[in-house]
Amino acid sequence: MANYRIAVFASGEGSNFQSLVDAVRNGGLDASVDLLVCDKPSARVVQRAQDAGVDCHLFTPKNYASREAYEAEIVEVLESKKIDLVVLAGYMRLLTSVVVDRYAGRLINIHPSLLPAFAGKDAIGQALEYGVKVTGVTVHFVDGGMDTGPIIAQHPVPILPEDTAESISRSIHAAEQQLYPEVVSWFAQGLVQLDGRQVTVQKTV
């Protein structure tokens, strides 16, 4: 079992979670997916985690007095498992400083646009409405804002005249599933350096 430990936060289908699990299995990612954190116990990603033998921390937010309360519990679980990197993969809740500050520089997200364009919800719809010819995906550090953290990597996705929201979504998902395991692998190898808003990735020989 690899020594670099990853926790994935997800709320839905779990396609990016699966891409990370698959990358570990096929040797493309020298790390271990040790934990799934999910705020929707009935989400498909939970079954994916169970099938992969990944421990799950499931919670229902309305059962807690505040976001800070359930995040404090999450941090306890992360620390007990000695998690090195927290990977947000379709986690549909903004994090508070309880998690963001504790894992600063070790907390990343993937967003379906070329940030800083089209941050927030419905990024694909925003891109279509604006009429851009290229969109894409961005992996970035998480800070206190919405999709505002330093950018680590981006992958462009062209928008063709015949494209629909559904076809663009498929292309975006394919790009995400290629880029996210690669970026997580950079972290596992210690290649990512953060200086203010500038992120550099050392090249392997």
C-alpha positions in Angstrom: 0.0 0.0 0.0 1.4 3.4 -1.0 2.3 5.8 1.8 0.7 8.9 0.2 -2.9 8.9 1.5 -5.8 10.6 -0.3 -9.3 11.5 0.9 -12.0 12.3 -1.7 -15.0 14.5 -0.9 -17.9 13.8 -3.3 -21.7 14.3 -3.4 -22.9 12.5 -6.5 -22.1 10.0 -9.2 -18.5 9.7 -8.4 -16.9 9.5 -11.8 -13.8 11.4 -10.7 -13.6 9.3 -7.6 -13.6 6.2 -9.8 -10.9 7.7 -12.1 -8.6 8.1 -9.0 -9.3 4.5 -7.8 -8.6 3.2 -11.3 -5.4 5.1 -11.6 -4.2 3.6 -8.3 -5.1 0.1 -9.5 -3.4 0.4 -12.9 -0.2 1.9 -11.4 -0.6 5.4 -12.8 -1.0 6.9 -9.3 1.4 5.9 -6.5 -0.9 6.6 -3.7 -3.9 5.1 -1.8 -7.5 6.4 -1.8 -8.1 5.9 2.0 -11.4 7.7 2.6 -14.5 9.0 0.9 -16.3 11.8 2.6 -19.9 12.2 1.4 -22.8 14.4 2.5 -25.4 12.3 0.7 -25.4 8.7 2.0 -27.6 7.5 -1.0 -25.2 8.9 -3.6 -23.8 6.5 -6.3 -20.2 7.4 -5.2 -20.8 5.6 -1.9 -21.4 2.3 -3.7 -18.3 2.9 -5.8 -16.3 3.4 -2.6 -17.7 0.2 -1.0 -17.0 -1.7 -4.2 -13.4 -0.5 -4.1 -12.9 -1.2 -0.4 -12.5 2.4 0.5 -13.7 3.6 4.0 -16.6 6.0 4.0 -17.4 8.9 6.3 -21.1 9.6 5.6 -23.0 12.4 7.2 -26.3 14.3 6.9 -25.7 18.1 7.3 -29.1 18.9 8.7 -28.3 16.7 11.7 -25.6 19.2 12.8 -25.9 22.6 14.4 -23.6 24.2 11.8 -21.2 23.5 9.0 -18.3 24.1 11.4 -19.7 21.3 13.6 -19.7 18.6 10.9 -16.4 19.8 9.5 -14.8 19.5 12.9 -15.9 15.9 12.9 -14.5 15.4 9.4 -11.1 16.9 10.3 -10.9 14.4 13.2 -11.5 11.5 10.7 -8.9 13.0 8.3 -6.3 13.3 11.0 -7.0 9.8 12.3 -6.2 8.4 8.9 -3.2 10.7 8.4 -4.5 12.0 5.1 -1.9 13.8 3.0 -4.2 15.3 0.3 -7.9 16.2 0.3 -9.4 16.0 -3.2 -12.8 17.6 -3.9 -14.6 15.7 -6.7 -18.1 17.0 -7.1 -18.5 17.9 -3.5 -21.5 20.3 -3.5 -20.8 22.3 -0.4 -18.6 25.2 0.3 -16.0 24.4 3.0 -15.4 26.7 6.0 -12.1 27.6 7.5 -12.3 24.6 9.7 -11.1 22.4 6.8 -9.6 25.0 4.5 -7.2 26.4 7.1 -6.2 23.0 8.4 -5.5 21.6 5.0 -4.2 24.8 3.3 -1.9 23.7 0.4 -3.2 20.1 0.6 -6.8 20.7 -0.5 -7.7 20.8 -4.2 -10.8 21.0 -6.4 -11.6 20.4 -10.1 -14.0 22.8 -11.8 -15.6 22.5 -15.3 -14.3 25.7 -16.8 -11.0 27.5 -17.5 -11.0 29.6 -14.4 -11.3 32.5 -13.6 -14.0 32.3 -16.3 -17.3 30.8 -15.3 -16.8 30.2 -11.7 -19.6 28.8 -9.5 -22.6 26.8 -10.5 -23.6 25.7 -14.1 -20.2 26.5 -15.6 -21.1 24.7 -18.8 -24.3 26.6 -19.1 -22.5 29.9 -18.5 -20.0 29.1 -21.2 -22.7 28.3 -23.7 -24.6 31.4 -23.0 -21.5 33.6 -23.3 -20.6 32.1 -26.6 -17.0 31.1 -25.9 -15.3 28.8 -28.4 -13.1 27.0 -25.9 -13.9 25.9 -22.3 -12.2 23.3 -20.2 -11.4 22.1 -16.8 -9.3 23.6 -14.0 -7.6 22.0 -11.0 -7.0 24.5 -8.3 -6.1 24.9 -4.6 -9.1 25.6 -2.4 -9.2 28.8 -0.4 -12.0 30.7 1.3 -13.8 31.7 -1.9 -15.7 29.9 -4.6 -13.3 28.6 -7.2 -10.8 31.3 -6.4 -7.8 29.4 -5.3 -4.4 29.3 -7.1 -4.6 27.4 -10.4 -2.5 24.2 -10.7 -3.5 22.8 -14.1 -5.9 23.4 -16.9 -7.1 21.4 -19.9 -9.0 23.0 -22.8 -12.2 21.6 -24.4 -13.3 23.1 -27.7 -17.0 24.1 -28.2 -18.1 23.2 -31.7 -21.2 24.8 -33.4 -23.2 21.6 -33.1 -22.4 21.1 -29.4 -25.1 20.9 -26.7 -24.8 21.1 -22.9 -24.9 17.3 -22.9 -22.1 16.8 -25.4 -19.9 19.4 -23.8 -20.5 17.8 -20.4 -19.3 14.5 -21.8 -16.2 16.1 -23.1 -15.6 17.9 -19.8 -16.0 14.7 -17.9 -13.5 12.9 -20.1 -11.0 15.8 -19.6 -11.5 15.7 -15.8 -10.9 12.0 -15.6 -7.6 12.4 -17.5 -6.3 15.5 -15.7 -7.3 14.8 -12.1 -5.3 11.6 -11.6 -2.3 13.2 -13.3 -2.4 16.2 -10.9 -2.9 14.1 -7.8 0.2 12.0 -9.0 2.2 15.3 -9.0 1.3 15.8 -5.4 2.2 12.2 -4.5 5.6 12.7 -6.1 6.2 16.0 -4.3 6.4 18.0 -7.5 3.9 20.8 -6.8 5.2 24.1 -5.3 2.9 27.0 -4.2 4.2 30.6 -3.9 1.4 33.1 -3.4 -0.9 32.5 -6.4 1.9 31.0 -8.5 2.0 27.2 -8.8 4.9 25.4 -10.4 5.3 21.7 -11.1 8.7 20.3 -11.2 9.3 18.2 -14.3 10.3 14.5 -13.8 13.2 13.2 -15.9 
